[in-house]
Amino acid sequence: MNIDVESLERATVSAVAPLAVEECGGWLLAFDGGTVNRARSAVPLSHESVDASVVPAIFSRYRERGVMPNFRIAQKAAMGAVESELARLRLLPLQPTQVLVARAGDVAASADAAGVEIAATPDDAWAQVFLGEGFDPADGASRVATLKRAQGSRFASIREDGRVVAGGVLAMSHGWASVHGMRTALSHRRRGLATRVLAAFAREALGHGYERMALQVEVANDAATRVYTRCGFAHAWTYAYWREQ
């Protein structure tokens, strides 16, 4: 699959709808006060020939805005100068996260999408799946607010007895259908609900002319990675968030 880094990074930032976005020397700077790191970090729009000289200016820009400096950096050889500059600023690489990509047709064929509701706007029941047992309520509330801000996203729900037990968000922009906020209630895990949501998202993406899908998952989350791999997603690259510990 052809992976254009710039289009995927722009799609990622668009999906989490930061309160402000700036550009600086080939970097995209997202500013937000919530807990979603993708909405409050700086990312280069290429994995080659990255300008490390602008890192101090970006660092200062975050300080000026009252936001903790946070850099999302792919673990690539070309990022060596950037990483050296970030280390000089006493930032550390934390929270290693994978970017996974897939062909929407493969994901659509991976599972039955029965029972998955897709809506243009989320209801209160959808939001509750982020606030239930096993999730940090403050982080959940921040993620709900962030994901609801994006324009044109689609919200998936699987309900049982009126309660949403699994859900997620699909954003479509810059040639990518990107998946965010996948959640399954603790009491309903290991029942294949996430695969049904992904299949429904893939059908939605294809219906809007999007053939490429992407999502991000922390390296430590083996269970989720196995689910995504079974649905047709493959590793594109791994990044870390460089910030103060």
ZASE-506205 format. One line per 10 residues: number of its first residue (from 1); their letters; for each residue x, y, z of N, C-alpha, C, CB. Coordinates in pm, whole numbers, plus 50000, padded with zeros to 5 digits. Glycine has a CB too. Example, Ala and Ser with C-alpha at 12.3 -4.5 7.8 and 13.67 -1.06 7.14 Angstrom:
REM residues 2
1 = AS = 51319,49431,50780,51230,49550,50780,51320,49670,50780,51131,49553,50905; 51285,49775,50708,51367,49894,50714,51290,50003,50787,51408,49940,50572;
END
This chain:
REM residues 245
1 = MNIDVESLER = 50084,49881,50000,50000,50000,50000,50087,50125,50000,49905,50000,50122; 50049,50224,49921,50120,50351,49919,50085,50430,50044,50086,50431,49792; 50187,50465,50124,50164,50541,50247,50232,50676,50234,50218,50464,50372; 50153,50779,50214,50205,50914,50210,50199,50970,50351,50123,51003,50109; 50315,50993,50410,50323,51033,50550,50246,51163,50575,50469,51049,50593; 50266,51261,50488,50201,51390,50511,50050,51379,50513,50243,51488,50404; 49992,51307,50417,49846,51297,50413,49794,51225,50536,49801,51224,50286; 49865,51122,50582,49819,51047,50699,49831,51131,50826,49899,50917,50714; 49938,51207,50839,49952,51291,50957,49849,51404,50958,50094,51350,50965; 49820,51459,50843,49717,51563,50838,49580,51504,50870,49715,51630,50699;
11 = ATVSAVAPLA = 49554,51385,50823,49427,51319,50854,49416,51290,51003,49413,51189,50775; 49527,51249,51064,49527,51219,51207,49493,51342,51290,49663,51163,51249; 49558,51453,51259,49533,51576,51335,49392,51626,51311,49635,51685,51297; 49345,51618,51187,49208,51661,51157,49106,51581,51237,49180,51646,51007; 49133,51452,51256,49038,51365,51326,49022,51398,51473,49082,51222,51312; 49129,51450,51535,49121,51480,51678,49093,51627,51705,49249,51439,51747; 49079,51706,51598,49028,51844,51605,49088,51927,51719,48879,51842,51620; 49218,51954,51715,49277,52040,51819,49213,52178,51818,49430,52054,51799; 49226,52248,51929,49170,52382,51936,49244,52479,51844,49175,52433,52079; 49372,52450,51816,49449,52534,51724,49554,52448,51655,49515,52654,51800;
21 = VEECGGWLLA = 49585,52482,51530,49688,52412,51452,49773,52516,51381,49624,52311,51350; 49904,52496,51385,49997,52582,51314,50094,52495,51234,50073,52676,51414; 50165,52557,51140,50270,52488,51066,50400,52563,51081,50232,52473,50917; 50510,52487,51086,50641,52549,51105,50748,52460,51041,50671,52572,51256; 50807,52504,50932,50921,52435,50872,50897,52289,50842,51037,52446,50961; 50780,52255,50787,50751,52115,50755,50697,52034,50871,50873,52050,50705; 50658,52102,50977,50599,52037,51093,50455,52086,51110,50682,52066,51221; 50371,52000,51166,50234,52034,51201,50226,52041,51353,50132,51930,51144; 50180,52155,51404,50175,52178,51549,50030,52184,51594,50249,52310,51587; 49992,52092,51680,49856,52087,51734,49857,52132,51879,49796,51945,51721;
31 = FDGGTVNRAR = 49761,52218,51913,49753,52272,52050,49615,52243,52108,49781,52425,52051; 49614,52185,52227,49487,52153,52291,49512,52136,52441,49424,52024,52230; 49408,52157,52519,49421,52143,52663,49372,52011,52718,49349,52252,52729; 49328,51920,52630,49275,51792,52676,49383,51688,52698,49175,51739,52576; 49340,51561,52706,49434,51453,52737,49478,51374,52615,49372,51359,52837; 49424,51404,52497,49458,51329,52375,49589,51383,52320,49343,51340,52268; 49694,51303,52328,49827,51350,52288,49836,51388,52141,49928,51245,52318; 49762,51320,52056,49767,51354,51913,49712,51494,51888,49687,51251,51831; 49629,51543,51980,49571,51676,51965,49655,51785,52028,49433,51678,52025; 49768,51748,52087,49850,51848,52157,49999,51819,52138,49816,51851,52307;
41 = SAVPLSHESV = 50037,51775,52017,50177,51744,51989,50218,51794,51852,50202,51592,52000; 50348,51808,51833,50404,51849,51706,50455,51726,51632,50519,51953,51726; 50433,51722,51501,50474,51606,51422,50531,51652,51289,50356,51509,51400; 50644,51593,51245,50696,51628,51112,50610,51563,51004,50844,51583,51098; 50599,51631,50891,50514,51583,50782,50590,51494,50684,50454,51699,50708; 50709,51452,50723,50789,51361,50642,50875,51277,50734,50877,51438,50539; 50918,51162,50684,51013,51080,50759,51153,51090,50697,50967,50934,50763; 51169,51180,50601,51298,51200,50536,51329,51350,50535,51297,51142,50391; 51456,51383,50545,51501,51522,50537,51422,51614,50631,51488,51573,50394; 51408,51571,50755,51333,51649,50853,51422,51761,50908,51281,51558,50969;
51 = DASVVPAIFS = 51367,51880,50915,51441,51996,50964,51442,51996,51116,51379,52128,50909; 51556,51958,51174,51569,51955,51320,51596,52094,51377,51679,51860,51361; 51636,52188,51292,51673,52320,51342,51553,52397,51398,51738,52401,51232; 51432,52358,51359,51314,52431,51406,51263,52377,51540,51202,52423,51303; 51323,52268,51590,51275,52208,51714,51274,52308,51831,51361,52087,51750; 51380,52385,51856,51375,52481,51967,51263,52584,51951,51508,52554,51980; 51239,52629,51828,51131,52726,51805,50995,52664,51833,51136,52779,51662; 50977,52539,51794,50851,52469,51823,50834,52451,51972,50846,52332,51751; 50942,52411,52040,50940,52396,52185,50893,52526,52250,51081,52356,52238; 50952,52638,52206,50917,52768,52262,50773,52806,52232,51010,52875,52210;
61 = RYRERGVMPN = 50725,52768,52114,50588,52801,52078,50488,52732,52171,50560,52760,51932; 50515,52609,52206,50427,52540,52302,50431,52609,52438,50469,52391,52316; 50549,52648,52481,50560,52720,52608,50481,52851,52604,50708,52748,52641; 50491,52922,52493,50420,53049,52479,50269,53030,52489,50456,53116,52346; 50221,52918,52438,50077,52892,52440,50032,52828,52571,50039,52803,52324; 50124,52803,52662,50088,52742,52789,50058,52594,52779,49971,52812,52847; 50114,52530,52676,50092,52386,52655,50226,52314,52673,50031,52358,52512; 50224,52200,52740,50346,52123,52759,50404,52083,52624,50319,51999,52845; 50533,52112,52596,50593,52069,52470,50583,51918,52454,50739,52113,52462; 50538,51874,52339,50509,51734,52315,50535,51707,52167,50362,51697,52356;
71 = FRIAQKAAMG = 50625,51615,52135,50663,51587,51997,50633,51441,51964,50813,51619,51975; 50566,51418,51853,50532,51282,51808,50630,51243,51697,50381,51273,51758; 50726,51155,51730,50840,51131,51643,50850,50983,51604,50969,51176,51710; 50848,50956,51475,50862,50820,51425,51001,50767,51457,50836,50814,51274; 51008,50640,51489,51136,50577,51521,51204,50534,51391,51117,50455,51618; 51261,50634,51323,51326,50616,51194,51467,50673,51201,51244,50684,51080; 51558,50617,51120,51696,50662,51121,51706,50811,51087,51779,50581,51022; 51619,50858,50997,51624,50997,50954,51589,51094,51066,51531,51019,50838; 51535,51044,51175,51495,51129,51287,51607,51147,51390,51373,51072,51354; 51727,51097,51361,51835,51102,51458,51868,51242,51505,51957,51040,51400;
81 = AVESELARLR = 51876,51338,51412,51910,51476,51451,51798,51537,51534,51936,51562,51325; 51673,51503,51499,51559,51552,51576,51563,51498,51718,51425,51513,51508; 51589,51368,51730,51594,51306,51863,51707,51365,51947,51611,51155,51850; 51820,51394,51885,51931,51454,51958,51893,51592,52011,52055,51465,51868; 51821,51668,51930,51779,51801,51971,51677,51792,52084,51720,51879,51852; 51585,51697,52075,51485,51680,52181,51552,51636,52312,51379,51577,52138; 51652,51548,52302,51724,51505,52422,51799,51622,52484,51822,51390,52388; 51855,51711,52399,51923,51830,52450,51828,51918,52529,51984,51911,52334; 51700,51918,52488,51598,51996,52558,51542,51920,52679,51484,52032,52462; 51601,51805,52708,51566,51722,52824,51427,51662,52814,51576,51805,52951;
91 = LLPLQPTQVL = 51388,51629,52692,51264,51554,52672,51298,51407,52658,51186,51606,52547; 51202,51322,52692,51223,51178,52690,51122,51110,52597,51212,51120,52831; 51162,51000,52530,51067,50925,52446,50979,50835,52531,51143,50841,52340; 50850,50861,52528,50754,50787,52611,50640,50734,52524,50698,50878,52724; 50566,50639,52579,50441,50589,52521,50459,50544,52375,50334,50696,52529; 50546,50447,52346,50562,50400,52209,50430,50349,52151,50668,50288,52204; 50401,50394,52030,50271,50369,51968,50290,50329,51822,50180,50494,51977; 50212,50230,51778,50219,50184,51641,50117,50257,51554,50196,50034,51634; 50155,50284,51431,50061,50324,51327,50035,50201,51241,50116,50446,51241; 49909,50163,51229,49870,50048,51149,49784,50095,51032,49794,49944,51235;
101 = VARAGDVAAS = 49801,50030,50917,49724,50067,50798,49663,49942,50737,49812,50141,50695; 49557,49962,50658,49489,49849,50596,49413,49895,50472,49393,49781,50695; 49382,49801,50387,49291,49826,50276,49149,49809,50328,49320,49730,50154; 49065,49906,50303,48929,49902,50355,48855,49777,50310,48852,50026,50313; 48881,49733,50187,48814,49613,50138,48849,49491,50222,48851,49587,49994; 48974,49480,50265,49015,49367,50349,48947,49372,50485,49168,49365,50366; 48939,49491,50544,48876,49505,50675,48726,49477,50665,48900,49647,50732; 48663,49524,50559,48520,49500,50541,48488,49351,50532,48469,49572,50416; 48580,49275,50473,48558,49132,50454,48599,49049,50575,48633,49084,50333; 48655,49112,50676,48712,49038,50788,48609,48994,50892,48816,49120,50856;
111 = ADAAGVEIAA = 48492,49057,50892,48393,49026,50997,48255,49070,50953,48431,49093,51130; 48156,49018,51024,48017,49060,51005,47995,49191,51079,47917,48950,51056; 47929,49286,51016,47904,49415,51080,47763,49424,51139,47925,49528,50981; 47699,49311,51158,47561,49311,51207,47551,49378,51344,47507,49168,51216; 47448,49459,51359,47420,49521,51488,47498,49648,51516,47448,49424,51594; 47582,49692,51423,47659,49814,51444,47582,49934,51386,47801,49803,51377; 47554,50031,51471,47487,50153,51427,47593,50258,51394,47389,50206,51536; 47577,50325,51281,47667,50433,51243,47586,50563,51240,47734,50405,51104; 47633,50665,51312,47560,50791,51320,47654,50908,51291,47496,50808,51459; 47596,51016,51241,47674,51137,51212,47701,51217,51339,47601,51225,51111;
121 = TPDDAWAQVF = 47620,51196,51441,47640,51262,51570,47623,51159,51681,47540,51382,51588; 47703,51167,51786,47692,51070,51894,47586,51110,51996,47827,51053,51964; 47528,51012,52062,47434,51043,52170,47501,51019,52305,47305,50956,52157; 47429,51045,52412,47487,51031,52546,47527,50887,52577,47389,51081,52651; 47451,50791,52524,47483,50651,52549,47618,50615,52487,47372,50559,52494; 47646,50670,52369,47776,50646,52305,47888,50697,52396,47782,50714,52165; 47871,50814,52450,47974,50873,52535,47999,50790,52660,47936,51015,52574; 47897,50724,52710,47909,50651,52836,48008,50536,52829,47775,50600,52879; 48031,50481,52708,48124,50369,52699,48266,50413,52731,48119,50307,52558; 48296,50544,52722,48427,50597,52758,48440,50622,52908,48453,50725,52683;
131 = LGEGFDPADG = 48329,50616,52979,48327,50656,53119,48301,50539,53214,48223,50762,53141; 48288,50419,53157,48251,50304,53239,48367,50242,53313,48188,50202,53153; 48340,50129,53374,48438,50056,53453,48564,50027,53371,48379,49926,53507; 48679,50051,53431,48805,50022,53366,48865,50139,53290,48786,49911,53273; 48792,50251,53281,48842,50369,53211,48853,50486,53306,48751,50404,53093; 48954,50569,53285,48971,50691,53364,48862,50789,53323,49113,50752,53344; 48772,50828,53414,48660,50913,53375,48703,51050,53325,48566,50931,53492; 48809,51108,53382,48855,51239,53337,48911,51229,53195,48962,51295,53433; 48991,51127,53171,49046,51106,53037,48934,51074,52938,49150,50993,53038; 48839,50992,52983,48727,50957,52895,48646,51079,52855,48636,50857,52964;
141 = ASRVATLKRA = 48617,51166,52949,48540,51287,52918,48616,51377,52822,48508,51364,53046; 48749,51386,52840,48830,51467,52749,48829,51408,52608,48973,51478,52801; 48839,51277,52598,48840,51213,52466,48705,51229,52396,48875,51064,52480; 48599,51218,52469,48466,51238,52410,48455,51378,52353,48354,51213,52515; 48496,51477,52430,48487,51616,52384,48573,51638,52261,48530,51712,52496; 48693,51580,52260,48784,51597,52146,48728,51531,52021,48921,51539,52179; 48684,51408,52033,48638,51333,51916,48508,51388,51859,48619,51187,51952; 48426,51448,51944,48299,51506,51897,48321,51635,51818,48207,51533,52015; 48435,51699,51835,48460,51828,51769,48486,51815,51620,48576,51898,51834; 48543,51702,51577,48584,51687,51438,48463,51691,51345,48661,51556,51418;
151 = QGSRFASIRE = 48480,51757,51231,48373,51769,51134,48366,51644,51046,48392,51896,51048; 48246,51594,51025,48226,51485,50930,48258,51346,50980,48305,51511,50812; 48288,51329,51108,48319,51197,51160,48193,51113,51171,48388,51207,51297; 48211,50981,51181,48102,50887,51200,48124,50813,51331,48092,50788,51081; 48017,50789,51404,48024,50731,51537,47953,50596,51538,47962,50827,51643; 48026,50493,51579,47972,50357,51581,47928,50318,51720,48074,50257,51528; 47816,50244,51728,47766,50193,51856,47711,50053,51837,47657,50287,51914; 47741,49967,51933,47672,49839,51946,47599,49844,52080,47772,49715,51938; 47469,49823,52076,47387,49837,52196,47331,49703,52242,47273,49936,52171; 47321,49692,52372,47250,49579,52434,47164,49636,52545,47350,49470,52488;
161 = DGRVVAGGVL = 47035,49613,52538,46939,49664,52637,46951,49815,52654,46962,49594,52773; 46971,49884,52542,46977,50029,52543,47111,50089,52583,46875,50080,52633; 47202,50003,52622,47335,50050,52665,47436,50026,52553,47380,49978,52795; 47520,50125,52526,47627,50107,52427,47740,50029,52494,47678,50245,52372; 47773,49913,52438,47876,49827,52497,48005,49827,52415,47824,49685,52511; 48001,49886,52295,48121,49898,52213,48099,50011,52114,48155,49763,52140; 48208,50079,52081,48195,50189,51986,48329,50242,51941,48115,50300,52048; 48325,50343,51859,48446,50405,51807,48410,50520,51717,48532,50303,51733; 48513,50578,51656,48495,50694,51569,48571,50672,51439,48542,50824,51639; 48509,50708,51328,48573,50704,51197,48580,50845,51142,48497,50610,51099;
171 = AMSHGWASVH = 48700,50890,51108,48718,51021,51046,48767,50998,50903,48820,51109,51127; 48720,51080,50811,48757,51064,50671,48807,51197,50616,48637,51013,50587; 48936,51201,50584,48994,51322,50526,49131,51290,50469,49004,51435,50630; 49178,51373,50377,49312,51363,50320,49341,51223,50263,49415,51398,50425; 49237,51158,50213,49255,51027,50150,49258,50910,50246,49379,51028,50073; 49236,50934,50374,49242,50827,50474,49113,50820,50555,49361,50848,50567; 49070,50698,50582,48964,50672,50679,49035,50625,50806,48857,50565,50626; 49039,50711,50907,49116,50679,51027,49023,50647,51143,49209,50794,51065; 49062,50547,51219,48981,50495,51330,49037,50548,51461,48977,50340,51329; 48948,50594,51548,48989,50652,51676,48890,50609,51785,48998,50807,51666;
181 = GMRTALSHRR = 48936,50616,51909,48845,50598,52023,48776,50463,52028,48744,50703,52020; 48843,50357,51987,48780,50225,51997,48768,50186,52144,48863,50118,51918; 48646,50152,52184,48620,50116,52323,48520,50001,52330,48568,50238,52404; 48546,49906,52421,48451,49798,52450,48438,49788,52601,48498,49661,52387; 48316,49782,52651,48294,49768,52795,48364,49643,52846,48142,49762,52827; 48418,49650,52967,48491,49536,53024,48407,49408,53023,48534,49568,53167; 48281,49423,53052,48193,49305,53062,48161,49242,52927,48063,49344,53130; 48199,49308,52817,48164,49256,52684,48285,49230,52596,48071,49353,52614; 48402,49221,52655,48522,49195,52575,48532,49047,52537,48647,49239,52652; 48616,49021,52437,48639,48886,52385,48514,48827,52319,48686,48794,52498;
191 = RGLATRVLAA = 48428,48914,52268,48309,48868,52197,48309,48914,52051,48183,48919,52268; 48420,48967,52005,48430,49008,51866,48360,49138,51832,48376,48902,51781; 48325,49219,51932,48252,49343,51905,48340,49444,51831,48201,49404,52035; 48466,49452,51869,48556,49547,51802,48572,49514,51654,48693,49548,51870; 48579,49386,51622,48594,49349,51480,48469,49388,51401,48620,49197,51467; 48353,49377,51464,48230,49420,51396,48228,49570,51372,48107,49379,51478; 48275,49646,51470,48283,49792,51454,48379,49826,51340,48329,49860,51585; 48495,49762,51336,48591,49790,51230,48536,49755,51092,48720,49712,51255; 48466,49642,51083,48406,49603,50955,48302,49705,50911,48343,49464,50965; 48223,49753,51006,48122,49855,50974,48189,49985,50928,48031,49882,51096;
201 = FAREALGHGY = 48296,50022,50994,48370,50142,50953,48426,50126,50812,48483,50171,51053; 48478,50008,50783,48534,49984,50650,48428,49997,50541,48599,49845,50643; 48308,49946,50567,48200,49960,50471,48161,50108,50454,48078,49878,50515; 48161,50181,50565,48130,50323,50560,48237,50397,50478,48120,50381,50702; 48361,50362,50501,48470,50426,50428,48459,50400,50278,48606,50377,50480; 48436,50276,50242,48422,50242,50100,48305,50315,50037,48405,50090,50084; 48197,50329,50112,48080,50400,50061,48108,50546,50032,47968,50388,50158; 48212,50602,50095,48250,50741,50073,48375,50753,49986,48272,50812,50205; 48415,50642,49927,48528,50645,49835,48665,50636,49898,48521,50766,49756; 48672,50596,50022,48801,50583,50091,48844,50437,50092,48792,50639,50237;
211 = ERMALQVEVA = 48960,50410,50034,49008,50273,50025,49119,50241,50124,49056,50246,49887; 49174,50343,50190,49282,50322,50286,49234,50356,50426,49406,50407,50250; 49270,50271,50521,49235,50293,50660,49361,50297,50746,49138,50183,50710; 49351,50363,50859,49464,50371,50951,49413,50382,51094,49554,50492,50917; 49492,50338,51187,49463,50356,51329,49592,50353,51406,49365,50247,51382; 49586,50388,51533,49705,50390,51617,49676,50317,51748,49750,50535,51645; 49775,50242,51792,49758,50162,51913,49890,50155,51986,49705,50020,51879; 49886,50167,52118,50010,50161,52196,50076,50024,52181,49981,50192,52344; 50207,50024,52174,50284,49901,52157,50251,49801,52267,50434,49931,52157; 50227,49848,52388,50201,49759,52502,50065,49691,52495,50211,49837,52630;
221 = NDAATRVYTR = 49977,49739,52408,49841,49686,52400,49836,49567,52303,49741,49796,52357; 49889,49455,52348,49897,49336,52262,49760,49285,52219,49973,49225,52333; 49664,49288,52312,49532,49233,52281,49467,49310,52166,49442,49239,52406; 49472,49443,52172,49413,49523,52065,49488,49504,51934,49413,49672,52104; 49620,49496,51941,49699,49477,51820,49661,49347,51750,49849,49477,51853; 49638,49241,51827,49598,49113,51767,49463,49126,51696,49590,49002,51875; 49371,49198,51756,49240,49219,51693,49257,49293,51560,49146,49298,51787; 49334,49400,51562,49352,49481,51442,49423,49402,51332,49430,49608,51475; 49520,49322,51371,49593,49241,51273,49501,49139,51208,49712,49169,51340; 49415,49077,51286,49320,48980,51230,49225,49046,51130,49238,48914,51343;
231 = CGFAHAWTYA = 49201,49174,51149,49109,49246,51059,49179,49300,50935,49043,49360,51134; 49309,49279,50923,49379,49319,50802,49475,49435,50816,49281,49352,50699; 49490,49488,50937,49583,49599,50957,49726,49548,50970,49543,49680,51083; 49820,49627,50916,49962,49592,50921,50042,49711,50971,50012,49546,50781; 50157,49681,51028,50242,49785,51088,50300,49876,50980,50357,49720,51169; 50291,50007,51001,50352,50105,50910,50477,50165,50974,50252,50217,50874; 50465,50216,51097,50579,50263,51172,50540,50276,51319,50631,50399,51115; 50641,50294,51403,50620,50315,51546,50675,50453,51581,50690,50203,51631; 50605,50523,51668,50654,50654,51712,50652,50658,51865,50568,50769,51653; 50718,50760,51919,50713,50788,52063,50678,50934,52082,50850,50753,52134;
241 = YWREQ = 50619,50964,52197,50594,51103,52235,50714,51151,52317,50460,51118,52315; 50781,51252,52267,50892,51312,52340,50840,51427,52423,51004,51360,52244; 50850,51414,52554,50800,51519,52644,50869,51504,52779,50642,51511,52660; 50841,51597,52868,50894,51586,53003,50821,51476,53077,50881,51721,53079; 50895,51400,53157,50832,51290,53229,50756,51341,53350,50938,51187,53273;
END
